[in-house]
């Protein structure tokens, strides 16, 4: 083949490699060496001269090598050696297991996880998970046939916006020709409240102007956000975790983690953030110490999962076939918010082979990667789900991924119970310290009442440190009414000198059903900011109480 044609073919193939594959041109990233190997082998094949020394009926080809092959063949061997031997000697866990275990950094020992997880009021509990957010988002998108015919819902990302928790997803092009007819961008994004499934918004304007999500994964050519970054100065930079986030004013961005290889060809470690304005394509870069406050996380979930797994796996080096002291994360990581209003990756930690019980719980700061291990036994997320489902097994509901909260200083898993169609039908709370303590209800308030009733009846099965200091009160009943929910009788009453409503079930005290207005009573309850307060103890002083 003529030299000019060979150069043209190689140039086209190389262009496609760079334009479509976007290999990172840096040490430790394997895509670029693989591309070089393919190009060198292709060049070798295209430059071999084939000469027929036989006849047309019985061809006999003789292949002739040219001078350039003296460079091509050693180059191929050298790059293949780099791609194979490089990872073996720089990244193999057999030789680098200590480096892998230390990737997560120093793991701090925590005391009580309830002091780290934020206490929360009932109306702030996350009741909408990603599958439900997608279902609700598809519904609002389908309500506009014209919009739904040319756009589709992108991936949802959970985030705090003005201190409220939302799932946010961009509208994306549903195909090449839809993009070709609308290269200016799709018409906005969808917001679904994580705490209220009725709060679903299609945001199409910002400050009186139309929103256009021009740069996105569903776009083509230079508008594809990954390609836009690659050809604007990031061809030699590791980029991961393209999250769609909005700032406090609702302006949309793509938030991308910048990372490096810390252990040869492995050990992905986040070092900063790159943001791309989804409308204009404007790029800004931040170091780990400069990340804006509206960005919830810098550490990708995949990086932290791998690092925590290695931390538990190589506790006694590589050769530990008896699994002595090995630990493993119990489920996929969950995003939670702490007392300091910062976000954390949360997971239970169990001994290898133990799926039902956790030996502790891990919280990892999503910005700094600071890890805290709470060495206390409890239920894994899986065990909590099965326990909640078992409480209503006749309904065949499926429990969502549990979210840990501090309910009256009790570490508690909260989850929704959904039917086969993915709709929320009930709610459940399960004590992290003892998954047999379960409360379910049709509303979050009913669930909390049932949960506290079971918890108080459990006696001392949980640590006394789990419970907040109770408030004790001797007062007079001014009004009382009863109600039956889920087969249990609940009594609602008001007392002299307090504007709040108190409630308790007949399981708390058999004196509640015969209590009347004007009776003197003694009650004990956990300190709460809720308008409706659940009592943990009740005595009618007229009936011989203390």
C-alpha positions as CSV (number, residue, x, y, z in Angstrom):
1,X,0.0,0.0,0.0
2,X,1.3,3.4,-0.9
3,X,2.8,5.5,2.0
4,X,0.3,8.3,1.5
5,X,-2.7,6.0,1.8
6,X,-1.2,4.3,4.8
7,X,-0.8,7.6,6.5
8,X,-4.4,8.6,5.7
9,X,-5.8,5.3,7.0
10,X,-3.8,5.6,10.2
11,X,-4.8,9.2,10.7
12,X,-8.5,8.4,10.3
13,X,-8.3,5.5,12.7
14,X,-6.3,7.6,15.3
15,X,-8.9,10.4,14.9
16,X,-11.7,8.0,15.6
17,X,-9.9,6.6,18.6
18,X,-9.4,10.1,20.1
19,X,-12.8,11.5,19.1
20,X,-14.9,8.5,20.2
21,X,-12.8,6.7,22.8
22,X,-11.2,9.8,24.4
23,X,-8.2,7.9,26.0
24,X,-6.5,9.7,28.9
25,X,-3.0,10.5,27.8
26,X,-1.3,9.9,31.2
27,X,0.6,7.3,33.1
28,X,-1.6,4.6,34.6
29,X,-4.5,4.9,32.2
30,X,-4.6,1.8,30.0
31,X,-6.7,3.1,27.1
32,X,-4.0,5.1,25.5
33,X,-1.4,2.2,25.3
34,X,-4.1,-0.1,23.9
35,X,-4.8,2.5,21.2
36,X,-1.1,2.7,20.4
37,X,-0.9,-1.1,20.1
38,X,-3.8,-1.2,17.7
39,X,-2.3,1.6,15.6
40,X,1.1,0.1,15.5
41,X,-0.2,-3.4,14.5
42,X,-2.4,-1.8,11.8
43,X,0.6,0.1,10.5
44,X,2.6,-3.1,10.4
45,X,-0.1,-4.9,8.5
46,X,-0.6,-2.1,6.0
47,X,3.1,-1.8,5.2
48,X,3.8,-5.5,4.6
49,X,4.4,-6.1,0.9
50,X,2.7,-9.2,-0.5
51,X,4.1,-10.6,-3.8
52,X,2.5,-13.6,-5.6
53,X,5.3,-15.9,-6.7
54,X,2.9,-18.5,-7.9
55,X,0.1,-18.5,-10.5
56,X,-3.4,-17.1,-10.5
57,X,-4.7,-20.7,-10.1
58,X,-2.2,-21.6,-7.4
59,X,-1.1,-18.4,-5.7
60,X,2.0,-18.4,-3.5
61,X,2.5,-15.2,-1.6
62,X,5.8,-13.9,-0.3
63,X,5.7,-11.3,2.4
64,X,8.4,-8.7,2.4
65,X,9.2,-6.5,5.4
66,X,10.4,-2.9,4.9
67,X,12.9,-0.8,6.9
68,X,10.1,0.8,8.9
69,X,9.3,-2.6,10.5
70,X,12.6,-2.4,12.3
71,X,11.0,0.3,14.4
72,X,7.4,-0.9,14.3
73,X,8.0,-4.4,15.7
74,X,10.1,-3.3,18.7
75,X,7.7,-0.5,19.4
76,X,4.8,-3.0,19.4
77,X,6.7,-5.3,21.8
78,X,7.6,-2.3,24.0
79,X,4.1,-1.0,24.3
80,X,2.6,-4.4,24.9
81,X,5.2,-4.9,27.7
82,X,4.2,-1.6,29.2
83,X,0.5,-2.5,29.1
84,X,1.0,-5.9,30.7
85,X,4.0,-5.7,32.9
86,X,3.3,-2.1,34.1
87,X,0.1,-3.0,35.9
88,X,1.6,-6.3,37.2
89,X,4.5,-4.7,38.9
90,X,2.9,-1.4,40.0
91,X,-0.6,-2.4,40.8
92,X,-1.0,-6.0,41.7
93,X,-2.5,-6.4,45.2
94,X,-0.1,-9.2,45.8
95,X,2.7,-6.6,46.0
96,X,0.7,-3.5,47.0
97,X,-1.9,-4.7,49.4
98,X,-0.9,-2.2,52.1
99,X,-1.2,0.7,49.7
100,X,-4.7,-0.5,48.7
101,X,-5.7,-0.7,52.4
102,X,-4.5,2.8,53.1
103,X,-6.2,4.4,50.1
104,X,-9.2,5.4,52.3
105,X,-6.8,7.2,54.6
106,X,-6.9,7.2,58.4
107,X,-10.1,5.6,59.7
108,X,-11.2,7.4,62.9
109,X,-13.1,5.6,65.6
110,X,-16.5,7.0,66.5
111,X,-18.4,6.5,69.7
112,X,-22.1,6.7,69.0
113,X,-23.4,6.9,65.5
114,X,-26.6,8.7,66.7
115,X,-24.4,11.7,67.6
116,X,-23.2,11.9,64.0
117,X,-26.4,11.2,62.0
118,X,-28.6,14.3,62.0
119,X,-31.8,14.1,64.1
120,X,-34.8,14.9,61.9
121,X,-38.4,15.9,62.0
122,X,-40.9,13.7,60.3
123,X,-41.6,16.0,57.3
124,X,-37.8,16.0,56.5
125,X,-37.4,12.2,56.3
126,X,-36.5,10.9,52.8
127,X,-39.4,9.0,51.5
128,X,-38.7,9.2,47.8
129,X,-35.9,6.9,46.4
130,X,-34.5,7.0,42.9
131,X,-36.9,4.5,41.3
132,X,-39.9,6.4,42.7
133,X,-38.3,9.7,41.6
134,X,-37.9,8.3,38.1
135,X,-41.5,7.1,38.1
136,X,-42.8,10.6,39.1
137,X,-40.5,12.3,36.7
138,X,-41.6,10.2,33.8
139,X,-45.2,11.0,34.7
140,X,-44.7,14.7,34.6
141,X,-42.7,14.5,31.3
142,X,-45.5,12.3,29.8
143,X,-48.1,15.0,30.7
144,X,-46.6,17.1,27.8
145,X,-46.7,14.9,24.7
146,X,-44.8,17.4,22.6
147,X,-41.9,17.5,25.1
148,X,-41.9,13.8,25.8
149,X,-41.7,13.0,22.1
150,X,-38.3,14.7,21.6
151,X,-36.8,14.4,25.1
152,X,-36.2,11.7,27.7
153,X,-35.5,11.8,31.4
154,X,-31.8,11.6,32.3
155,X,-30.4,10.0,35.5
156,X,-31.6,11.5,38.8
157,X,-29.0,12.8,41.3
158,X,-29.9,13.6,44.9
159,X,-28.7,16.9,46.4
160,X,-29.6,19.6,48.8
161,X,-31.0,22.8,47.3
162,X,-31.5,25.7,49.7
163,X,-31.3,23.1,52.5
164,X,-34.1,21.0,51.0
165,X,-33.4,17.5,49.6
166,X,-34.3,16.9,45.9
167,X,-33.8,14.4,43.2
168,X,-32.8,16.4,40.0
169,X,-32.5,15.0,36.5
170,X,-31.9,16.8,33.1
171,X,-34.0,16.3,30.1
172,X,-31.9,14.6,27.4
173,X,-32.1,14.1,23.7
174,X,-33.8,10.8,22.8
175,X,-31.7,10.3,19.7
176,X,-29.5,11.7,17.0
177,X,-32.2,13.2,14.8
178,X,-34.0,14.7,17.9
179,X,-30.7,16.4,18.8
180,X,-30.2,17.5,15.2
181,X,-33.5,19.3,15.3
182,X,-32.8,20.9,18.6
183,X,-29.1,21.5,18.9
184,X,-29.7,24.5,21.2
185,X,-30.5,22.0,24.0
186,X,-33.3,20.3,25.8
187,X,-35.9,22.3,27.7
188,X,-34.8,22.2,31.3
189,X,-34.8,19.6,34.1
190,X,-37.1,17.8,36.6
191,X,-37.0,18.2,40.4
192,X,-38.6,15.7,42.7
193,X,-38.7,16.4,46.4
194,X,-37.0,13.5,48.3
195,X,-39.3,14.2,51.3
196,X,-42.7,14.9,49.5
197,X,-43.7,12.8,46.5
198,X,-46.3,15.4,45.6
199,X,-43.6,18.0,45.0
200,X,-42.6,17.4,41.4
201,X,-41.5,20.2,39.2
202,X,-40.6,20.6,35.5
203,X,-38.2,23.6,35.5
204,X,-38.0,25.2,32.1
205,X,-37.1,28.9,32.9
206,X,-34.6,30.6,35.0
207,X,-34.7,34.3,35.9
208,X,-37.4,34.8,33.2
209,X,-35.3,33.1,30.5
210,X,-35.7,29.7,28.8
211,X,-33.5,26.9,30.1
212,X,-31.5,25.0,27.5
213,X,-29.4,22.0,28.5
214,X,-27.1,22.1,25.6
215,X,-24.1,20.2,27.0
216,X,-25.1,16.7,28.1
217,X,-24.3,13.0,27.7
218,X,-27.2,12.6,25.3
219,X,-25.8,15.3,22.9
220,X,-23.5,14.7,19.9
221,X,-20.3,16.0,18.6
222,X,-18.9,19.0,20.5
223,X,-22.0,19.3,22.7
224,X,-21.5,16.0,24.4
225,X,-20.2,17.0,27.8
226,X,-17.5,14.3,28.0
227,X,-16.1,15.3,24.6
228,X,-16.4,19.0,25.4
229,X,-14.1,18.6,28.4
230,X,-11.7,16.3,26.6
231,X,-11.0,18.7,23.8
232,X,-10.9,21.7,26.1
233,X,-7.8,20.9,28.1
234,X,-8.6,17.6,29.8
235,X,-7.2,15.0,27.5
236,X,-4.6,14.1,30.0
237,X,-6.8,14.2,33.1
238,X,-8.8,11.4,34.7
239,X,-12.5,12.5,35.0
240,X,-15.3,10.5,36.5
241,X,-18.8,10.7,38.0
242,X,-20.6,13.2,35.8
243,X,-23.3,14.4,38.2
244,X,-26.1,16.8,37.2
245,X,-26.4,19.4,40.0
246,X,-28.0,22.8,40.4
247,X,-26.8,25.7,42.5
248,X,-28.9,27.5,45.0
249,X,-30.4,29.7,42.3
250,X,-31.3,26.7,40.2
251,X,-28.6,27.1,37.5
252,X,-27.7,23.7,36.1
253,X,-24.1,22.3,36.0
254,X,-22.3,19.1,35.3
255,X,-20.1,18.4,38.3
256,X,-17.2,16.1,37.5
257,X,-14.6,14.5,39.8
258,X,-11.0,15.0,38.8
259,X,-8.8,12.0,39.9
260,X,-5.4,10.4,39.6
261,X,-4.0,6.9,39.8
262,X,-2.3,6.5,43.2
263,X,-1.2,2.9,42.9
264,X,0.3,2.4,39.4
265,X,-2.5,1.7,37.1
266,X,-5.0,1.4,39.9
267,X,-6.0,3.3,43.0
268,X,-8.4,6.0,41.8
269,X,-8.1,9.0,44.1
270,X,-10.2,12.2,43.8
271,X,-8.2,15.4,43.8
272,X,-10.6,18.1,42.7
273,X,-13.8,19.1,40.9
274,X,-14.5,20.4,37.4
275,X,-17.8,22.1,36.7
276,X,-19.4,22.6,33.2
277,X,-22.2,25.1,32.8
278,X,-24.9,22.9,31.2
279,X,-26.2,25.9,29.1
280,X,-23.0,27.7,28.0
281,X,-20.3,25.0,28.4
282,X,-18.2,27.3,30.6
283,X,-15.6,25.2,32.5
284,X,-14.3,25.9,36.0
285,X,-11.9,23.8,38.1
286,X,-11.6,23.6,41.8
287,X,-9.1,21.9,44.1
288,X,-10.4,19.8,47.0
289,X,-10.2,22.8,49.3
290,X,-12.0,25.2,47.0
291,X,-15.2,23.2,46.1
292,X,-18.2,25.5,46.3
293,X,-20.7,24.8,49.2
294,X,-23.6,24.0,46.8
295,X,-21.7,20.9,45.5
296,X,-22.6,18.1,47.8
297,X,-20.0,15.5,47.0
298,X,-16.5,15.2,45.4
299,X,-15.9,11.5,46.2
300,X,-17.5,9.1,43.7
301,X,-19.4,6.3,45.2
302,X,-17.4,3.7,43.2
303,X,-14.1,5.0,44.5
304,X,-15.3,4.8,48.1
305,X,-16.8,1.4,47.7
306,X,-13.5,0.1,46.3
307,X,-11.4,1.7,49.0
308,X,-13.6,0.5,51.9
309,X,-13.6,-3.0,50.4
310,X,-9.8,-3.0,50.2
311,X,-9.6,-1.6,53.8
312,X,-11.6,-4.6,55.0
313,X,-10.0,-7.2,52.7
314,X,-6.3,-6.6,53.4
315,X,-6.5,-6.2,57.2
316,X,-3.8,-8.9,57.5
317,X,-2.2,-8.6,54.1
318,X,-2.8,-10.5,50.9
319,X,-2.4,-14.1,52.2
320,X,-5.3,-14.4,54.7
321,X,-7.2,-17.4,53.4
322,X,-8.9,-18.0,56.8
323,X,-10.5,-14.6,56.5
324,X,-9.2,-13.7,60.0
325,X,-10.6,-10.2,61.0
326,X,-11.7,-9.5,57.4
327,X,-14.5,-7.0,57.0
328,X,-16.9,-6.2,54.2
329,X,-19.4,-3.5,53.4
330,X,-22.9,-4.8,53.7
331,X,-24.8,-3.0,50.9
332,X,-24.2,-0.3,48.4
333,X,-23.4,3.1,49.9
334,X,-26.2,5.5,50.9
335,X,-25.9,9.3,50.9
336,X,-26.9,10.7,54.4
337,X,-26.6,14.0,56.1
338,X,-24.9,14.5,59.4
339,X,-25.3,16.8,62.4
340,X,-23.0,19.4,60.6
341,X,-25.3,19.3,57.6
342,X,-22.5,17.8,55.5
343,X,-23.2,14.8,53.3
344,X,-21.6,11.3,54.0
345,X,-21.5,7.9,52.3
346,X,-23.0,5.4,54.8
347,X,-22.7,1.7,54.9
348,X,-22.8,-1.1,57.5
349,X,-19.7,-3.2,58.0
350,X,-19.9,-6.9,58.7
351,X,-17.5,-9.8,59.2
352,X,-16.9,-11.8,56.0
353,X,-19.7,-14.4,55.7
354,X,-22.1,-12.6,58.1
355,X,-24.9,-11.0,56.1
356,X,-27.5,-10.4,58.8
357,X,-25.5,-8.6,61.5
358,X,-23.1,-5.7,61.3
359,X,-20.1,-5.3,63.5
360,X,-20.1,-1.5,62.9
361,X,-21.0,1.3,60.6
362,X,-18.9,3.6,58.4
363,X,-19.5,7.2,57.5
364,X,-17.2,8.8,54.9
365,X,-17.3,12.5,54.2
366,X,-18.3,13.0,50.5
367,X,-16.0,16.0,50.2
368,X,-12.9,15.3,52.3
369,X,-13.0,11.5,52.4
370,X,-12.6,11.5,56.2
371,X,-13.8,8.1,57.4
372,X,-15.3,7.3,60.8
373,X,-15.9,3.8,61.9
374,X,-18.5,3.2,64.6
375,X,-17.8,-0.2,66.1
376,X,-21.2,-1.2,67.4
377,X,-23.3,-4.2,66.5
378,X,-26.5,-3.9,64.7
379,X,-28.6,-4.9,61.8
380,X,-27.4,-4.7,58.2
381,X,-29.5,-2.9,55.6
382,X,-30.5,-6.2,54.1
383,X,-31.7,-7.6,57.5
384,X,-33.7,-4.4,58.2
385,X,-35.4,-4.7,54.8
386,X,-36.4,-8.3,55.4
387,X,-37.6,-7.4,58.9
388,X,-39.8,-4.6,57.6
389,X,-41.2,-6.7,54.8
390,X,-41.9,-9.5,57.2
391,X,-44.1,-7.2,59.3
392,X,-46.5,-6.9,56.4
393,X,-45.7,-10.1,54.6
394,X,-49.3,-10.7,53.7
395,X,-49.2,-7.6,51.4
396,X,-46.1,-8.7,49.5
397,X,-44.6,-5.2,49.7
398,X,-40.9,-4.5,48.9
399,X,-38.8,-2.3,51.2
400,X,-36.7,0.5,49.7
401,X,-33.0,0.9,50.6
402,X,-33.0,1.9,54.3
403,X,-31.8,5.4,55.2
404,X,-30.3,5.8,58.7
405,X,-31.6,8.6,60.9
406,X,-31.5,9.5,64.6
407,X,-35.1,9.2,65.9
408,X,-35.1,10.6,69.4
409,X,-31.5,9.7,69.6
410,X,-32.2,6.1,68.6
411,X,-30.2,5.0,65.5
412,X,-33.0,4.0,63.1
413,X,-33.4,2.7,59.6
414,X,-36.3,4.4,57.8
415,X,-37.7,3.0,54.6
416,X,-40.8,2.9,52.4
417,X,-42.8,-0.2,51.6
418,X,-43.9,-0.3,47.9
419,X,-46.2,-2.4,45.9
420,X,-45.3,-4.2,42.6
421,X,-45.9,-1.0,40.7
422,X,-43.3,0.9,42.7
423,X,-45.8,3.1,44.5
424,X,-45.4,3.8,48.2
425,X,-48.1,2.1,50.3
426,X,-46.6,2.2,53.8
427,X,-43.6,3.3,55.9
428,X,-41.3,1.3,58.2
429,X,-38.8,2.1,61.0
430,X,-36.3,-0.5,62.2
431,X,-33.9,-0.1,65.1
432,X,-30.4,-0.4,63.8
433,X,-29.3,-1.9,67.1
434,X,-32.1,-4.6,67.0
435,X,-33.9,-5.4,63.8
436,X,-36.7,-7.1,65.6
437,X,-37.9,-3.7,66.8
438,X,-40.1,-2.6,63.9
439,X,-42.8,-0.1,63.4
440,X,-45.0,0.2,60.3
441,X,-47.8,2.6,59.4
442,X,-49.8,4.2,56.6
443,X,-48.2,7.6,57.4
444,X,-44.9,8.5,58.9
445,X,-46.7,9.7,62.1
446,X,-48.4,6.3,62.5
447,X,-45.1,4.6,61.8
448,X,-43.3,6.6,64.5
449,X,-46.0,5.9,67.0
450,X,-45.9,2.2,66.3
451,X,-42.1,2.2,66.4
452,X,-41.9,3.9,69.7
453,X,-44.5,1.6,71.2
454,X,-42.5,-1.5,70.2
455,X,-39.3,0.2,71.3
456,X,-40.6,1.0,74.8
457,X,-42.0,-2.5,75.2
458,X,-38.5,-3.9,74.3
459,X,-37.2,-3.0,77.8
460,X,-33.4,-3.0,78.0
461,X,-32.7,-4.9,74.8
462,X,-31.1,-1.7,73.4
463,X,-28.4,0.3,75.2
464,X,-29.7,2.8,77.6
465,X,-27.5,5.3,75.9
466,X,-29.7,5.1,72.9
467,X,-32.5,7.0,74.5
468,X,-32.7,10.7,75.1
469,X,-33.4,12.1,78.5
470,X,-37.1,12.1,79.1
471,X,-39.2,15.0,80.2
472,X,-41.6,14.2,83.1
473,X,-44.7,16.1,83.8
474,X,-47.6,16.0,86.3
475,X,-50.6,17.8,84.9
476,X,-54.3,17.7,84.2
477,X,-56.1,16.3,81.1
478,X,-58.2,19.0,79.3
479,X,-59.4,16.9,76.4
480,X,-59.0,13.3,75.2
481,X,-60.2,11.3,72.2
482,X,-59.4,7.8,70.8
483,X,-58.6,6.4,67.4
484,X,-57.9,2.9,66.0
485,X,-55.0,2.5,63.5
486,X,-53.6,-0.8,62.3
487,X,-55.6,-2.7,65.0
488,X,-54.2,-0.6,67.8
489,X,-56.0,2.0,69.9
490,X,-54.3,5.4,70.2
491,X,-55.4,8.1,72.5
492,X,-54.9,11.8,71.8
493,X,-55.1,14.3,74.7
494,X,-54.2,17.8,75.6
495,X,-53.1,19.0,79.1
496,X,-53.3,22.2,81.0
497,X,-50.7,24.8,80.2
498,X,-49.5,23.2,76.9
499,X,-50.6,23.9,73.3
500,X,-49.3,20.6,72.1
501,X,-51.2,17.3,71.5
502,X,-49.9,14.2,73.3
503,X,-50.6,10.6,72.1
504,X,-50.1,7.1,73.4
505,X,-51.4,3.6,72.7
506,X,-53.3,1.3,75.0
507,X,-50.1,-0.8,75.1
508,X,-48.4,2.0,76.9
509,X,-50.9,2.0,79.8
510,X,-54.2,0.2,80.4
511,X,-55.3,3.4,82.2
512,X,-55.4,5.4,79.0
513,X,-58.8,4.0,77.8
514,X,-60.5,5.0,81.1
515,X,-58.9,8.4,81.4
516,X,-61.3,11.4,81.2
517,X,-60.9,15.2,81.0
518,X,-60.1,16.6,84.4
519,X,-58.0,13.6,85.5
520,X,-54.6,14.3,87.0
521,X,-51.9,12.4,85.2
522,X,-48.2,11.8,85.2
523,X,-46.5,11.4,81.7
524,X,-43.0,11.0,80.5
525,X,-41.9,11.7,76.9
526,X,-38.8,12.2,74.9
527,X,-37.9,15.8,74.2
528,X,-39.3,16.7,70.7
529,X,-39.9,19.6,68.5
530,X,-43.0,17.9,66.9
531,X,-46.5,19.3,67.5
532,X,-47.7,15.8,68.2
533,X,-45.7,14.2,71.1
534,X,-45.6,10.5,71.8
535,X,-45.6,9.6,75.5
536,X,-43.4,6.8,76.8
537,X,-45.1,6.5,80.2
538,X,-48.6,7.3,81.4
539,X,-50.1,7.1,84.9
540,X,-53.6,8.3,85.9
541,X,-53.1,9.6,89.4
542,X,-56.8,9.3,90.2
543,X,-56.6,5.6,89.6
544,X,-53.8,5.0,92.1
545,X,-50.8,6.1,89.9
546,X,-47.8,7.6,91.5
